Amino acid sequence: MPTNGTLGQNLNAPSIEVSNAQFAYGSRPLFDGLNLVLEAGRWTCVLGPSGVGKSSLLRMIAGLLSGGNDTAVRCGDGSATAGRVAYMAQRDFLLPWLNVVGNATLGARLRGEAVDLDRANALLQAAGVGEAANAMPDELSGGMRQRVALVRTLMEDRPIVLMDEPFSALDAITRLRLQDLAVRLLAKRTVLLVTHDPLEALRLGDRIFVMNGSPAGLGSPLEPAGRPPREAGAPDVLSGQARLLRELAEGGK
């Protein structure tokens, strides 16, 4: 069952290199000349205030947003990211005419591939929405919809996973449980997580960047000790949370 380990075995997860990233919202440059490396097979987290450009950077890496002429996003081996990325947006984007299983398996259906219903149902059960497999999106709470969107992302089974606030609509206990599940199932993948929550970044991230300023830049990464998922109350996690909150506060001045 996919809940007992990683989703796939032949991963070949690459590093991702973002060079000279440029993007403006209207006349306001969000970032200009931004560089970032996502290390292969590890979780990178980006924190920052609302509107600083985190989601735009994520969408650029996903290939959904074009940067300036000098912007380059490529795998560490020089190849393109196309066909190797699973992307989870802030909104769940569930299709209202499909039930939970239909939404969770949407990628395979759109590509005309065979649908692995056993894996879909196992992931839905692990995410706590197995009993709602036949429900329609308008019957679900916001947190349940987000869990279905997470399962849809996991079903893609890609070596590169980009997630924008994937746990934001969940209650505290469910959030911790789903974080643990994601870490287990996405082991050995190259993951970029955008979040507003320093504690979440410290539980999950191998490298954590704070994005601040206008145009925005990235500070030196924090690399927490130990392997994710870390205990929320561990002394190192709590001290790291204080450091990240200071960086966020100082950048907002």
CYANA upper distance limits for C-alpha pairs under 8 A (distance plus 0.5 A):
  1 MET  CA      5 GLY  CA      8.43
  1 MET  CA    119 ARG  CA      7.55
  1 MET  CA    122 ALA  CA      7.49
  2 PRO  CA      6 THR  CA      7.06
  2 PRO  CA      7 LEU  CA      5.90
  2 PRO  CA    119 ARG  CA      7.03
  2 PRO  CA    122 ALA  CA      7.58
  2 PRO  CA    123 LEU  CA      7.61
  2 PRO  CA    185 LEU  CA      7.90
  3 THR  CA      7 LEU  CA      8.31
  3 THR  CA    122 ALA  CA      7.57
  3 THR  CA    123 LEU  CA      7.16
  3 THR  CA    126 ALA  CA      7.22
  3 THR  CA    181 LEU  CA      8.11
  3 THR  CA    184 ARG  CA      8.46
  3 THR  CA    185 LEU  CA      7.28
  4 ASN  CA    185 LEU  CA      8.41
  5 GLY  CA    184 ARG  CA      6.58
  5 GLY  CA    185 LEU  CA      6.16
  6 THR  CA    184 ARG  CA      6.76
  6 THR  CA    185 LEU  CA      4.66
  6 THR  CA    186 LEU  CA      6.35
  6 THR  CA    187 ALA  CA      6.35
  7 LEU  CA    154 LEU  CA      8.21
  7 LEU  CA    157 ASP  CA      6.69
  7 LEU  CA    185 LEU  CA      6.13
  7 LEU  CA    186 LEU  CA      7.53
  8 GLY  CA    157 ASP  CA      7.02
 11 LEU  CA    158 ARG  CA      8.04
 11 LEU  CA    159 PRO  CA      5.95
 11 LEU  CA    188 LYS  CA      7.98
 11 LEU  CA    189 ARG  CA      7.63
 12 ASN  CA    159 PRO  CA      7.21
 13 ALA  CA     40 ALA  CA      6.39
 13 ALA  CA     41 GLY  CA      6.25
 13 ALA  CA    159 PRO  CA      5.15
 13 ALA  CA    160 ILE  CA      6.96
 13 ALA  CA    188 LYS  CA      7.44
 13 ALA  CA    189 ARG  CA      5.89
 13 ALA  CA    190 THR  CA      6.35
 14 PRO  CA     39 GLU  CA      8.19
 14 PRO  CA     40 ALA  CA      5.38
 14 PRO  CA     41 GLY  CA      7.57
 14 PRO  CA     75 CYS  CA      6.44
 14 PRO  CA     76 GLY  CA      6.63
 14 PRO  CA     77 ASP  CA      7.87
 14 PRO  CA    159 PRO  CA      7.91
 14 PRO  CA    160 ILE  CA      8.05
 14 PRO  CA    190 THR  CA      7.21
 15 SER  CA     37 VAL  CA      7.59
 15 SER  CA     38 LEU  CA      5.96
 15 SER  CA     39 GLU  CA      5.27
 15 SER  CA     40 ALA  CA      4.46
 15 SER  CA     41 GLY  CA      7.92
 15 SER  CA     75 CYS  CA      6.12
 15 SER  CA     76 GLY  CA      5.37
 15 SER  CA     77 ASP  CA      8.38
 15 SER  CA    190 THR  CA      7.25
 16 ILE  CA     37 VAL  CA      6.15
 16 ILE  CA     38 LEU  CA      5.44
 16 ILE  CA     39 GLU  CA      7.25
 16 ILE  CA     40 ALA  CA      7.81
 16 ILE  CA     73 VAL  CA      7.59
 16 ILE  CA     74 ARG  CA      6.31
 16 ILE  CA     75 CYS  CA      4.98
 16 ILE  CA     76 GLY  CA      5.97
 17 GLU  CA     35 ASN  CA      8.23
 17 GLU  CA     36 LEU  CA      6.61
 17 GLU  CA     37 VAL  CA      5.13
 17 GLU  CA     38 LEU  CA      7.00
 17 GLU  CA     72 ALA  CA      8.31
 17 GLU  CA     73 VAL  CA      6.28
 17 GLU  CA     74 ARG  CA      6.00
 17 GLU  CA     75 CYS  CA      6.54
 17 GLU  CA     76 GLY  CA      6.60
 18 VAL  CA     34 LEU  CA      8.19
 18 VAL  CA     35 ASN  CA      5.86
 18 VAL  CA     36 LEU  CA      5.52
 18 VAL  CA     37 VAL  CA      6.64
 18 VAL  CA     61 ILE  CA      8.07
 18 VAL  CA     71 THR  CA      8.05
 18 VAL  CA     72 ALA  CA      6.29
 18 VAL  CA     73 VAL  CA      5.13
 18 VAL  CA     74 ARG  CA      7.29
 19 SER  CA     33 GLY  CA      7.77
 19 SER  CA     34 LEU  CA      7.08
 19 SER  CA     35 ASN  CA      5.23
 19 SER  CA     36 LEU  CA      7.28
 19 SER  CA     70 ASP  CA      8.48
 19 SER  CA     71 THR  CA      6.36
 19 SER  CA     72 ALA  CA      5.61
 19 SER  CA     73 VAL  CA      7.00
 20 ASN  CA     32 ASP  CA      7.35
 20 ASN  CA     33 GLY  CA      4.37
 20 ASN  CA     34 LEU  CA      5.48
 20 ASN  CA     35 ASN  CA      6.05
 20 ASN  CA     70 ASP  CA      6.79
 20 ASN  CA     71 THR  CA      5.54
 20 ASN  CA     72 ALA  CA      7.27
 21 ALA  CA     31 PHE  CA      7.48
 21 ALA  CA     32 ASP  CA      6.49
 21 ALA  CA     33 GLY  CA      5.63
 21 ALA  CA     34 LEU  CA      5.28
 21 ALA  CA     35 ASN  CA      6.91
 21 ALA  CA     67 GLY  CA      6.77
 21 ALA  CA     68 GLY  CA      7.51
 21 ALA  CA     70 ASP  CA      7.93
 21 ALA  CA     71 THR  CA      5.13
 21 ALA  CA     72 ALA  CA      7.33
 22 GLN  CA     29 PRO  CA      8.18
 22 GLN  CA     30 LEU  CA      8.16
 22 GLN  CA     31 PHE  CA      5.93
 22 GLN  CA     32 ASP  CA      4.81
 22 GLN  CA     33 GLY  CA      6.29
 22 GLN  CA     34 LEU  CA      7.33
 22 GLN  CA     67 GLY  CA      5.66
 22 GLN  CA     68 GLY  CA      5.65
 22 GLN  CA     70 ASP  CA      8.36
 22 GLN  CA     71 THR  CA      6.69
 23 PHE  CA     29 PRO  CA      6.43
 23 PHE  CA     30 LEU  CA      6.24
 23 PHE  CA     31 PHE  CA      6.17
 23 PHE  CA     32 ASP  CA      7.03
 23 PHE  CA     56 SER  CA      8.38
 23 PHE  CA     66 SER  CA      8.38
 23 PHE  CA     67 GLY  CA      5.81
 23 PHE  CA     68 GLY  CA      7.01
 24 ALA  CA     28 ARG  CA      5.83
 24 ALA  CA     29 PRO  CA      4.33
 24 ALA  CA     30 LEU  CA      5.65
 24 ALA  CA     31 PHE  CA      7.50
 25 TYR  CA     29 PRO  CA      6.59
 25 TYR  CA     30 LEU  CA      6.97
 29 PRO  CA    214 SER  CA      7.79
 29 PRO  CA    215 PRO  CA      6.16
 30 LEU  CA     52 VAL  CA      6.91
 30 LEU  CA     53 GLY  CA      6.11
 30 LEU  CA    214 SER  CA      6.83
 30 LEU  CA    215 PRO  CA      5.47
 30 LEU  CA    216 ALA  CA      6.42
 31 PHE  CA     53 GLY  CA      7.59
 31 PHE  CA    214 SER  CA      7.54
 31 PHE  CA    215 PRO  CA      4.97
 31 PHE  CA    216 ALA  CA      5.28
 31 PHE  CA    217 GLY  CA      7.25
 32 ASP  CA    215 PRO  CA      6.73
 32 ASP  CA    216 ALA  CA      7.97
 33 GLY  CA     71 THR  CA      8.49
 34 LEU  CA    216 ALA  CA      8.35
 34 LEU  CA    217 GLY  CA      6.73
 34 LEU  CA    218 LEU  CA      8.08
 38 LEU  CA     42 ARG  CA      8.10
 38 LEU  CA     43 TRP  CA      8.37
 38 LEU  CA     44 THR  CA      6.74
 38 LEU  CA    190 THR  CA      7.48
 38 LEU  CA    191 VAL  CA      8.20
 38 LEU  CA    192 LEU  CA      7.78
 39 GLU  CA     43 TRP  CA      8.25
 39 GLU  CA     44 THR  CA      8.05
 39 GLU  CA    190 THR  CA      7.26
 40 ALA  CA    188 LYS  CA      8.32
 40 ALA  CA    189 ARG  CA      7.55
 40 ALA  CA    190 THR  CA      5.67
 41 GLY  CA    187 ALA  CA      7.70
 41 GLY  CA    188 LYS  CA      4.70
 41 GLY  CA    189 ARG  CA      4.77
 41 GLY  CA    190 THR  CA      4.82
 41 GLY  CA    191 VAL  CA      7.82
 42 ARG  CA    187 ALA  CA      8.33
 42 ARG  CA    188 LYS  CA      6.99
 42 ARG  CA    189 ARG  CA      6.78
 42 ARG  CA    190 THR  CA      5.63
 42 ARG  CA    191 VAL  CA      6.68
 42 ARG  CA    205 GLY  CA      8.37
 42 ARG  CA    206 ASP  CA      6.69
 43 TRP  CA    189 ARG  CA      8.31
 43 TRP  CA    190 THR  CA      6.68
 43 TRP  CA    191 VAL  CA      5.14
 43 TRP  CA    192 LEU  CA      6.46
 43 TRP  CA    193 LEU  CA      7.76
 43 TRP  CA    204 LEU  CA      7.40
 43 TRP  CA    205 GLY  CA      5.50
 43 TRP  CA    206 ASP  CA      5.73
 43 TRP  CA    207 ARG  CA      7.21
 44 THR  CA    190 THR  CA      8.47
 44 THR  CA    191 VAL  CA      6.56
 44 THR  CA    192 LEU  CA      5.36
 44 THR  CA    193 LEU  CA      6.72
 44 THR  CA    205 GLY  CA      5.96
 44 THR  CA    206 ASP  CA      6.47
 44 THR  CA    207 ARG  CA      5.45
 44 THR  CA    208 ILE  CA      6.40
 44 THR  CA    209 PHE  CA      8.27
 45 CYS  CA    192 LEU  CA      6.27
 45 CYS  CA    193 LEU  CA      5.19
 45 CYS  CA    194 VAL  CA      6.29
 45 CYS  CA    195 THR  CA      7.67
 45 CYS  CA    201 ALA  CA      6.30
 45 CYS  CA    204 LEU  CA      8.40
 45 CYS  CA    205 GLY  CA      6.03
 45 CYS  CA    206 ASP  CA      8.30
 45 CYS  CA    207 ARG  CA      6.80
 45 CYS  CA    208 ILE  CA      5.21
 45 CYS  CA    209 PHE  CA      6.70
 46 VAL  CA     54 LYS  CA      7.57
 46 VAL  CA    192 LEU  CA      8.08
 46 VAL  CA    193 LEU  CA      6.84
 46 VAL  CA    194 VAL  CA      5.44
 46 VAL  CA    195 THR  CA      6.89
 46 VAL  CA    201 ALA  CA      8.30
 46 VAL  CA    208 ILE  CA      6.40
 46 VAL  CA    209 PHE  CA      5.36
 46 VAL  CA    210 VAL  CA      6.32
 46 VAL  CA    211 MET  CA      7.14
 47 LEU  CA     54 LYS  CA      8.10
 47 LEU  CA    194 VAL  CA      6.74
 47 LEU  CA    195 THR  CA      5.95
 47 LEU  CA    196 HIS  CA      6.06
 47 LEU  CA    197 ASP  CA      7.79
 47 LEU  CA    198 PRO  CA      7.63
 47 LEU  CA    201 ALA  CA      8.21
 47 LEU  CA    208 ILE  CA      7.95
 47 LEU  CA    209 PHE  CA      6.66
 47 LEU  CA    210 VAL  CA      5.26
 47 LEU  CA    211 MET  CA      6.42
 48 GLY  CA     52 VAL  CA      7.08
 48 GLY  CA     54 LYS  CA      7.55
 48 GLY  CA    195 THR  CA      8.15
 48 GLY  CA    196 HIS  CA      6.80
 48 GLY  CA    210 VAL  CA      6.07
 48 GLY  CA    211 MET  CA      5.32
 48 GLY  CA    212 ASN  CA      6.53
 48 GLY  CA    248 LEU  CA      7.04
 49 PRO  CA    196 HIS  CA      7.54
 49 PRO  CA    211 MET  CA      8.24
 49 PRO  CA    212 ASN  CA      7.76
 49 PRO  CA    248 LEU  CA      7.79
 49 PRO  CA    252 GLY  CA      8.12
 52 VAL  CA    211 MET  CA      7.60
 52 VAL  CA    212 ASN  CA      7.00
 52 VAL  CA    213 GLY  CA      7.77
 52 VAL  CA    214 SER  CA      7.97
 52 VAL  CA    216 ALA  CA      6.85
 53 GLY  CA     57 LEU  CA      6.65
 53 GLY  CA    216 ALA  CA      7.68
 54 LYS  CA     58 LEU  CA      6.80
 54 LYS  CA    194 VAL  CA      7.07
 54 LYS  CA    211 MET  CA      7.79
 55 SER  CA     59 ARG  CA      6.59
 55 SER  CA    164 ASP  CA      7.18
 55 SER  CA    194 VAL  CA      7.65
 56 SER  CA     60 MET  CA      6.58
 56 SER  CA     65 LEU  CA      7.76
 57 LEU  CA     61 ILE  CA      6.85
 58 LEU  CA     62 ALA  CA      6.77
 58 LEU  CA    162 LEU  CA      7.32
 58 LEU  CA    163 MET  CA      8.39
 58 LEU  CA    164 ASP  CA      8.01
 58 LEU  CA    192 LEU  CA      8.28
 58 LEU  CA    194 VAL  CA      8.10
 59 ARG  CA     63 GLY  CA      6.74
 59 ARG  CA     64 LEU  CA      5.65
 59 ARG  CA     65 LEU  CA      6.08
 60 MET  CA     64 LEU  CA      6.17
 60 MET  CA     65 LEU  CA      4.99
 60 MET  CA     66 SER  CA      6.62
 60 MET  CA     67 GLY  CA      7.45
 60 MET  CA     73 VAL  CA      8.48
 61 ILE  CA     65 LEU  CA      8.38
 61 ILE  CA     73 VAL  CA      6.73
 62 ALA  CA     81 THR  CA      8.29
 62 ALA  CA     85 VAL  CA      7.20
 62 ALA  CA     87 TYR  CA      7.30
 62 ALA  CA    162 LEU  CA      7.70
 63 GLY  CA     82 ALA  CA      8.12
 67 GLY  CA     71 THR  CA      6.05
 73 VAL  CA     80 ALA  CA      8.20
 73 VAL  CA     81 THR  CA      8.35
 74 ARG  CA     78 GLY  CA      6.36
 74 ARG  CA     79 SER  CA      6.51
 74 ARG  CA     80 ALA  CA      5.71
 74 ARG  CA     81 THR  CA      6.67
 75 CYS  CA     79 SER  CA      5.79
 75 CYS  CA     80 ALA  CA      6.44
 75 CYS  CA     81 THR  CA      6.67
 81 THR  CA     85 VAL  CA      7.12
 84 ARG  CA    158 ARG  CA      6.02
 84 ARG  CA    159 PRO  CA      6.50
 84 ARG  CA    160 ILE  CA      6.44
 85 VAL  CA    158 ARG  CA      6.14
 85 VAL  CA    159 PRO  CA      7.19
 85 VAL  CA    160 ILE  CA      5.22
 85 VAL  CA    161 VAL  CA      6.21
 85 VAL  CA    162 LEU  CA      7.73
 86 ALA  CA    153 THR  CA      6.43
 86 ALA  CA    154 LEU  CA      8.33
 86 ALA  CA    156 GLU  CA      6.62
 86 ALA  CA    157 ASP  CA      7.93
 86 ALA  CA    158 ARG  CA      6.21
 86 ALA  CA    159 PRO  CA      8.47
 86 ALA  CA    160 ILE  CA      6.76
 86 ALA  CA    161 VAL  CA      5.30
 86 ALA  CA    162 LEU  CA      6.69
 87 TYR  CA    153 THR  CA      7.04
 87 TYR  CA    161 VAL  CA      6.50
 87 TYR  CA    162 LEU  CA      5.30
 87 TYR  CA    163 MET  CA      6.39
 88 MET  CA     92 ASP  CA      8.32
 88 MET  CA    149 ALA  CA      7.66
 88 MET  CA    150 LEU  CA      7.54
 88 MET  CA    153 THR  CA      6.63
 88 MET  CA    162 LEU  CA      6.75
 88 MET  CA    163 MET  CA      5.18
 88 MET  CA    164 ASP  CA      6.57
 88 MET  CA    166 PRO  CA      7.46
 89 ALA  CA    163 MET  CA      6.81
 89 ALA  CA    164 ASP  CA      5.67
 89 ALA  CA    165 GLU  CA      8.04
 89 ALA  CA    166 PRO  CA      7.98
 90 GLN  CA    163 MET  CA      8.43
 90 GLN  CA    164 ASP  CA      5.69
 90 GLN  CA    165 GLU  CA      6.15
 90 GLN  CA    166 PRO  CA      7.06
 91 ARG  CA    146 GLN  CA      8.36
 92 ASP  CA    145 ARG  CA      6.90
 92 ASP  CA    146 GLN  CA      6.15
 92 ASP  CA    148 VAL  CA      8.44
 92 ASP  CA    149 ALA  CA      5.88
 93 PHE  CA    149 ALA  CA      8.14
 94 LEU  CA     98 LEU  CA      8.40
 94 LEU  CA    103 ASN  CA      6.64
 94 LEU  CA    137 PRO  CA      7.18
 94 LEU  CA    145 ARG  CA      7.93
 94 LEU  CA    149 ALA  CA      7.66
 95 LEU  CA    103 ASN  CA      7.06
 95 LEU  CA    137 PRO  CA      7.93
 96 PRO  CA    136 MET  CA      7.29
 96 PRO  CA    137 PRO  CA      6.20
 96 PRO  CA    138 ASP  CA      7.53
 97 TRP  CA    136 MET  CA      7.82
 98 LEU  CA    102 GLY  CA      5.76
 98 LEU  CA    103 ASN  CA      6.39
 98 LEU  CA    136 MET  CA      6.97
 98 LEU  CA    137 PRO  CA      8.11
 99 ASN  CA    103 ASN  CA      6.69
 99 ASN  CA    133 ALA  CA      7.56
 99 ASN  CA    134 ASN  CA      5.94
 99 ASN  CA    135 ALA  CA      5.84
 99 ASN  CA    136 MET  CA      4.89
 99 ASN  CA    137 PRO  CA      7.02
100 VAL  CA    104 ALA  CA      6.59
100 VAL  CA    132 ALA  CA      7.35
100 VAL  CA    133 ALA  CA      5.50
100 VAL  CA    134 ASN  CA      6.28
100 VAL  CA    135 ALA  CA      6.29
100 VAL  CA    136 MET  CA      6.63
100 VAL  CA    137 PRO  CA      7.29
100 VAL  CA    148 VAL  CA      7.25
101 VAL  CA    105 THR  CA      6.68
101 VAL  CA    117 LEU  CA      8.43
101 VAL  CA    120 ALA  CA      7.50
101 VAL  CA    121 ASN  CA      7.94
101 VAL  CA    133 ALA  CA      5.87
101 VAL  CA    134 ASN  CA      7.05
102 GLY  CA    106 LEU  CA      6.43
103 ASN  CA    148 VAL  CA      7.96
103 ASN  CA    149 ALA  CA      8.34
103 ASN  CA    152 ARG  CA      7.36
104 ALA  CA    120 ALA  CA      7.30
104 ALA  CA    148 VAL  CA      6.60
104 ALA  CA    149 ALA  CA      7.32
104 ALA  CA    151 VAL  CA      6.42
104 ALA  CA    152 ARG  CA      4.62
104 ALA  CA    153 THR  CA      8.42
104 ALA  CA    155 MET  CA      7.65
105 THR  CA    109 ARG  CA      6.98
105 THR  CA    115 VAL  CA      7.15
105 THR  CA    116 ASP  CA      8.44
105 THR  CA    117 LEU  CA      8.45
105 THR  CA    120 ALA  CA      7.42
105 THR  CA    152 ARG  CA      6.62
105 THR  CA    155 MET  CA      7.30
106 LEU  CA    110 LEU  CA      6.60
106 LEU  CA    152 ARG  CA      7.71
107 GLY  CA    111 ARG  CA      6.83
107 GLY  CA    152 ARG  CA      8.16
107 GLY  CA    156 GLU  CA      7.31
108 ALA  CA    112 GLY  CA      6.61
108 ALA  CA    113 GLU  CA      5.46
108 ALA  CA    114 ALA  CA      7.13
108 ALA  CA    115 VAL  CA      6.52
108 ALA  CA    156 GLU  CA      8.30
109 ARG  CA    113 GLU  CA      6.48
109 ARG  CA    114 ALA  CA      7.91
109 ARG  CA    115 VAL  CA      7.33
116 ASP  CA    120 ALA  CA      6.82
117 LEU  CA    121 ASN  CA      6.47
118 ASP  CA    122 ALA  CA      6.63
119 ARG  CA    123 LEU  CA      6.64
119 ARG  CA    155 MET  CA      8.38
120 ALA  CA    124 LEU  CA      6.62
120 ALA  CA    151 VAL  CA      8.04
120 ALA  CA    155 MET  CA      7.39
121 ASN  CA    125 GLN  CA      6.56
121 ASN  CA    130 GLY  CA      6.89
121 ASN  CA    133 ALA  CA      7.90
122 ALA  CA    126 ALA  CA      6.68
122 ALA  CA    130 GLY  CA      8.12
123 LEU  CA    127 ALA  CA      6.59
123 LEU  CA    130 GLY  CA      8.39
123 LEU  CA    151 VAL  CA      6.71
124 LEU  CA    128 GLY  CA      6.77
124 LEU  CA    129 VAL  CA      5.71
124 LEU  CA    130 GLY  CA      5.15
124 LEU  CA    133 ALA  CA      7.83
124 LEU  CA    148 VAL  CA      7.58
124 LEU  CA    151 VAL  CA      6.93
125 GLN  CA    129 VAL  CA      6.12
125 GLN  CA    130 GLY  CA      4.43
125 GLN  CA    131 GLU  CA      7.84
126 ALA  CA    130 GLY  CA      7.96
126 ALA  CA    181 LEU  CA      8.28
127 ALA  CA    147 ARG  CA      6.74
127 ALA  CA    148 VAL  CA      8.40
127 ALA  CA    151 VAL  CA      7.88
127 ALA  CA    178 LEU  CA      7.06
127 ALA  CA    181 LEU  CA      8.39
128 GLY  CA    147 ARG  CA      8.37
129 VAL  CA    133 ALA  CA      7.28
129 VAL  CA    144 MET  CA      7.20
129 VAL  CA    147 ARG  CA      7.82
129 VAL  CA    148 VAL  CA      7.90
135 ALA  CA    139 GLU  CA      6.89
135 ALA  CA    140 LEU  CA      8.06
136 MET  CA    140 LEU  CA      7.69
137 PRO  CA    145 ARG  CA      7.31
140 LEU  CA    144 MET  CA      6.23
140 LEU  CA    145 ARG  CA      6.53
141 SER  CA    145 ARG  CA      6.72
142 GLY  CA    146 GLN  CA      6.79
142 GLY  CA    169 ALA  CA      6.82
143 GLY  CA    147 ARG  CA      6.84
143 GLY  CA    169 ALA  CA      5.42
143 GLY  CA    170 LEU  CA      5.47
143 GLY  CA    171 ASP  CA      8.22
144 MET  CA    148 VAL  CA      6.87
145 ARG  CA    149 ALA  CA      6.83
146 GLN  CA    150 LEU  CA      6.72
146 GLN  CA    166 PRO  CA      7.59
146 GLN  CA    167 PHE  CA      7.81
146 GLN  CA    169 ALA  CA      7.26
146 GLN  CA    170 LEU  CA      8.34
147 ARG  CA    151 VAL  CA      6.77
148 VAL  CA    152 ARG  CA      6.69
149 ALA  CA    153 THR  CA      6.85
150 LEU  CA    154 LEU  CA      6.78
150 LEU  CA    166 PRO  CA      7.36
151 VAL  CA    155 MET  CA      6.53
152 ARG  CA    156 GLU  CA      7.29
153 THR  CA    157 ASP  CA      8.06
154 LEU  CA    185 LEU  CA      8.41
158 ARG  CA    189 ARG  CA      8.39
159 PRO  CA    189 ARG  CA      5.56
159 PRO  CA    190 THR  CA      6.74
160 ILE  CA    189 ARG  CA      6.47
160 ILE  CA    190 THR  CA      5.36
160 ILE  CA    191 VAL  CA      6.42
161 VAL  CA    189 ARG  CA      7.65
161 VAL  CA    190 THR  CA      6.78
161 VAL  CA    191 VAL  CA      5.25
161 VAL  CA    192 LEU  CA      6.91
162 LEU  CA    191 VAL  CA      6.34
162 LEU  CA    192 LEU  CA      5.38
162 LEU  CA    193 LEU  CA      6.66
163 MET  CA    191 VAL  CA      8.26
163 MET  CA    192 LEU  CA      6.78
163 MET  CA    193 LEU  CA      5.46
163 MET  CA    194 VAL  CA      6.79
164 ASP  CA    193 LEU  CA      6.57
164 ASP  CA    194 VAL  CA      5.34
164 ASP  CA    195 THR  CA      7.13
165 GLU  CA    193 LEU  CA      7.73
165 GLU  CA    194 VAL  CA      6.24
165 GLU  CA    195 THR  CA      5.51
165 GLU  CA    196 HIS  CA      7.96
167 PHE  CA    175 ARG  CA      6.33
167 PHE  CA    178 LEU  CA      8.10
167 PHE  CA    179 GLN  CA      8.13
168 SER  CA    175 ARG  CA      8.38
170 LEU  CA    174 THR  CA      6.51
170 LEU  CA    175 ARG  CA      5.85
171 ASP  CA    175 ARG  CA      6.39
172 ALA  CA    176 LEU  CA      6.91
173 ILE  CA    177 ARG  CA      6.85
174 THR  CA    178 LEU  CA      6.53
175 ARG  CA    179 GLN  CA      6.51
176 LEU  CA    180 ASP  CA      6.78
177 ARG  CA    181 LEU  CA      6.82
178 LEU  CA    182 ALA  CA      6.58
179 GLN  CA    183 VAL  CA      6.73
179 GLN  CA    204 LEU  CA      7.92
179 GLN  CA    229 PRO  CA      7.96
180 ASP  CA    184 ARG  CA      6.79
180 ASP  CA    229 PRO  CA      6.45
181 LEU  CA    185 LEU  CA      6.64
182 ALA  CA    186 LEU  CA      6.25
183 VAL  CA    187 ALA  CA      6.48
183 VAL  CA    204 LEU  CA      7.58
183 VAL  CA    228 PRO  CA      7.37
183 VAL  CA    229 PRO  CA      7.04
186 LEU  CA    191 VAL  CA      8.36
193 LEU  CA    201 ALA  CA      8.46
195 THR  CA    200 GLU  CA      8.01
195 THR  CA    201 ALA  CA      7.53
197 ASP  CA    201 ALA  CA      6.92
198 PRO  CA    202 LEU  CA      6.67
198 PRO  CA    241 GLN  CA      6.13
198 PRO  CA    244 LEU  CA      6.84
198 PRO  CA    245 LEU  CA      7.60
199 LEU  CA    203 ARG  CA      6.67
199 LEU  CA    232 ALA  CA      7.48
199 LEU  CA    237 VAL  CA      7.78
199 LEU  CA    238 LEU  CA      8.29
199 LEU  CA    241 GLN  CA      6.43
200 GLU  CA    204 LEU  CA      6.72
201 ALA  CA    205 GLY  CA      5.74
201 ALA  CA    208 ILE  CA      7.18
202 LEU  CA    208 ILE  CA      8.06
202 LEU  CA    224 PRO  CA      7.32
202 LEU  CA    230 ARG  CA      7.83
202 LEU  CA    237 VAL  CA      6.56
202 LEU  CA    240 GLY  CA      7.62
202 LEU  CA    241 GLN  CA      7.66
203 ARG  CA    228 PRO  CA      6.39
203 ARG  CA    229 PRO  CA      5.56
203 ARG  CA    230 ARG  CA      5.07
203 ARG  CA    231 GLU  CA      7.20
203 ARG  CA    232 ALA  CA      6.99
203 ARG  CA    237 VAL  CA      7.79
204 LEU  CA    228 PRO  CA      5.55
204 LEU  CA    229 PRO  CA      5.77
204 LEU  CA    230 ARG  CA      7.43
205 GLY  CA    223 GLU  CA      8.23
205 GLY  CA    224 PRO  CA      8.02
205 GLY  CA    228 PRO  CA      7.36
206 ASP  CA    223 GLU  CA      6.21
206 ASP  CA    224 PRO  CA      6.91
206 ASP  CA    227 ARG  CA      8.04
206 ASP  CA    228 PRO  CA      7.94
207 ARG  CA    221 PRO  CA      6.33
207 ARG  CA    222 LEU  CA      6.18
207 ARG  CA    223 GLU  CA      5.19
207 ARG  CA    224 PRO  CA      7.66
208 ILE  CA    221 PRO  CA      5.68
208 ILE  CA    222 LEU  CA      5.53
208 ILE  CA    223 GLU  CA      6.91
209 PHE  CA    218 LEU  CA      6.58
209 PHE  CA    219 GLY  CA      6.51
209 PHE  CA    220 SER  CA      7.13
209 PHE  CA    221 PRO  CA      5.34
209 PHE  CA    222 LEU  CA      7.12
210 VAL  CA    218 LEU  CA      6.22
210 VAL  CA    219 GLY  CA      6.15
210 VAL  CA    220 SER  CA      8.44
210 VAL  CA    221 PRO  CA      8.09
210 VAL  CA    244 LEU  CA      7.97
210 VAL  CA    247 GLU  CA      7.68
210 VAL  CA    248 LEU  CA      7.50
211 MET  CA    216 ALA  CA      6.68
211 MET  CA    217 GLY  CA      6.06
211 MET  CA    218 LEU  CA      5.18
211 MET  CA    219 GLY  CA      7.18
212 ASN  CA    216 ALA  CA      5.52
212 ASN  CA    217 GLY  CA      6.19
212 ASN  CA    218 LEU  CA      7.13
212 ASN  CA    219 GLY  CA      8.39
212 ASN  CA    248 LEU  CA      7.88
212 ASN  CA    251 GLY  CA      5.98
212 ASN  CA    252 GLY  CA      7.81
213 GLY  CA    217 GLY  CA      6.71
213 GLY  CA    251 GLY  CA      6.80
213 GLY  CA    252 GLY  CA      8.04
224 PRO  CA    236 ASP  CA      8.13
224 PRO  CA    237 VAL  CA      8.14
224 PRO  CA    240 GLY  CA      8.15
225 ALA  CA    236 ASP  CA      8.20
226 GLY  CA    230 ARG  CA      7.76
230 ARG  CA    234 ALA  CA      8.00
230 ARG  CA    237 VAL  CA      8.05
231 GLU  CA    237 VAL  CA      7.98
232 ALA  CA    237 VAL  CA      6.97
232 ALA  CA    238 LEU  CA      8.00
233 GLY  CA    237 VAL  CA      7.20
233 GLY  CA    238 LEU  CA      6.95
234 ALA  CA    238 LEU  CA      6.81
235 PRO  CA    239 SER  CA      6.65
236 ASP  CA    240 GLY  CA      6.50
237 VAL  CA    241 GLN  CA      6.60
238 LEU  CA    242 ALA  CA      6.95
239 SER  CA    243 ARG  CA      6.94
240 GLY  CA    244 LEU  CA      6.71
241 GLN  CA    245 LEU  CA      6.61
242 ALA  CA    246 ARG  CA      6.75
243 ARG  CA    247 GLU  CA      6.84
244 LEU  CA    248 LEU  CA      6.65
245 LEU  CA    249 ALA  CA      6.55
246 ARG  CA    250 GLU  CA      6.49
247 GLU  CA    251 GLY  CA      6.52
248 LEU  CA    252 GLY  CA      6.77
249 ALA  CA    253 LYS  CA      7.26
